[in-house]
Amino acid sequence: MYSPPRPSRAIRRRALPAGIVCGVLSAVLLALVAVGWTPLMSLDQTVAEALHRSAVAAPGAVRVNRVLTDWVWDPWTMRALIAVVVIALWRRGARVLAVRTAVTCVAASLLQQGIKAAVGRERPRWPDPVDSAQYAAFPSGHVMTATVSCGLLLWLLRLSGAAPALWWAGAAVAVVSVTGVSFTRLYLGVHWLSDVLGGFLLGAAAVAFCAAGHPGRRAGLGKAVPRL
């Protein structure tokens, strides 16, 4: 039977610089969006118009993308999945980890809503929309929630000592999920490209800082992280 080595402090050392990089890039992108930097706005408009033309001409593809974005990769689907994992961690005794995971998700959601309110960016407007959405555009809530949820699940798999094959399978699902939900938001014409990128960078930063700050066994976790 495969018996992997325990995760080391190297995970935390790698997570901190990754979080800083994603955080800085998020701040730069936010500033560019807030001031309406012309090259970025032009790119957003070009991508949005091209995808909208494609969507209007393919109602079947629109229906598929709406199912994916409203059900499969909906933020509440992701939150429900994290809630199940948090409960499982709590019941198995990894309570510090359960609380850290839950707090990260809540904090990321609050950050997302705060930035939306502060920036107040309008969503794309079309004379022939194929979908609609509420709240401000930047950052994409769907993408940020998917990034946080998938990132946390991958981190927990690594901490639990999951076999490499399982971790890589999870990574593949995570990549498909984050990439997929990003495409649906663009294809349905409810977000700009920079909204999607901002959601990803902010979500990645949240996960990285969560991992970097996790105390591990020496700080009182009490026992090895249970297998999920």
KEPA-264630 format. One record per residue (C-alpha): residue in three letters; x, y, z. Coordinates in steps of 0.5 Angstrom, whole numbers, plus 500, padded with zeros to 3 digits. Layout:
REM residues N
ALAXYZ/...
REM end
This chain:
REM residues 228
MET500500500/TYR503507498/SER505511504/PRO507518502/PRO511522507/ARG508528511/PRO507535508/SER513539510/ARG514546512/ALA516547504/ILE509547503/ARG508554507/ARG514557504/ARG512556497/ALA505558499/LEU507565502/PRO511568496/ALA505565491/GLY500569495/ILE504575495/VAL505575487/CYS498574486/GLY496579491/VAL500584488/LEU498582481/SER490583484/ALA492590486/VAL495592480/LEU489589476/LEU484592480/ALA487599480/LEU487599472/VAL480597472/ALA478602477/VAL482608472/GLY479605466/TRP486603463/THR485604455/PRO489598453/LEU485593458/MET478596457/SER479595449/LEU482588450/ASP476587455/GLN471589449/THR474585444/VAL474579447/ALA467580450/GLU464582443/ALA467576439/LEU464571444/HIS457574444/ARG457574437/SER458566438/ALA453565443/VAL448569440/ALA449564434/ALA449558438/PRO443557443/GLY444550444/ALA451552447/VAL448558451/ARG443553454/VAL449548456/ASN453554459/ARG448556463/VAL447549466/LEU454549468/THR455556471/ASP448556474/TRP449549477/VAL455545476/TRP460551478/ASP455555481/PRO458559488/TRP453555492/THR455549489/MET462550491/ARG460553498/ALA456546499/LEU462542498/ILE467546502/ALA461545508/VAL461538507/VAL469538508/VAL469542514/ILE464538517/ALA468532516/LEU474535518/TRP471537525/ARG468530526/ARG475527525/GLY478532530/ALA482536525/ARG478542528/VAL484548527/LEU484546520/ALA476546519/VAL476553522/ARG481555518/THR478553511/ALA471556513/VAL474562515/THR478563509/CYS472561505/VAL468567509/ALA473572508/ALA474571501/SER467572500/LEU467578504/LEU473581500/GLN469579494/GLN463583495/GLY467589498/ILE471590492/LYS465589488/ALA462595492/ALA468599492/VAL469599484/GLY462598482/ARG464596475/GLU458595470/ARG457589467/PRO457588459/ARG451591456/TRP448587450/PRO442589445/ASP440582445/PRO443578452/VAL443571452/ASP444571460/SER443576466/ALA447577473/GLN446581479/TYR451586483/ALA458589480/ALA462586475/PHE469586478/PRO471581480/SER468575478/GLY464571484/HIS463565480/VAL471565478/MET473567485/THR469562489/ALA471556484/THR478558485/VAL478558493/SER474552493/CYS478548489/GLY485551491/LEU483549498/LEU481542497/LEU487541493/TRP491543499/LEU487539504/LEU489533499/ARG496535500/LEU496535507/SER492529508/GLY498525505/ALA493523499/ALA497519493/PRO500523488/ALA495519483/LEU489522487/TRP492529488/TRP493530480/ALA486527479/GLY484533483/ALA488538480/ALA485536473/VAL478537476/ALA480543479/VAL483546472/VAL477544468/SER472547474/VAL476554474/THR477554467/GLY470552465/VAL467557470/SER471562467/PHE469561460/THR462560462/ARG462567465/LEU465570458/TYR461566453/LEU454568457/GLY456576456/VAL456577464/HIS463579465/TRP469582462/LEU476578461/SER479582467/ASP473580472/VAL475573471/LEU482574471/GLY481578478/GLY477573481/PHE482568479/LEU488572482/LEU484574488/GLY482567490/ALA489564489/ALA492569493/ALA487567499/VAL488560498/ALA496561498/PHE495566505/CYS491560508/ALA496555507/ALA502560508/GLY499561515/HIS497554517/PRO501552524/GLY501545522/ARG502540528/ARG507544532/ALA502549533/GLY497544536/LEU493541530/GLY494535535/LYS494530530/ALA496528523/VAL491531518/PRO485525517/ARG485523510/LEU479526506/
REM end
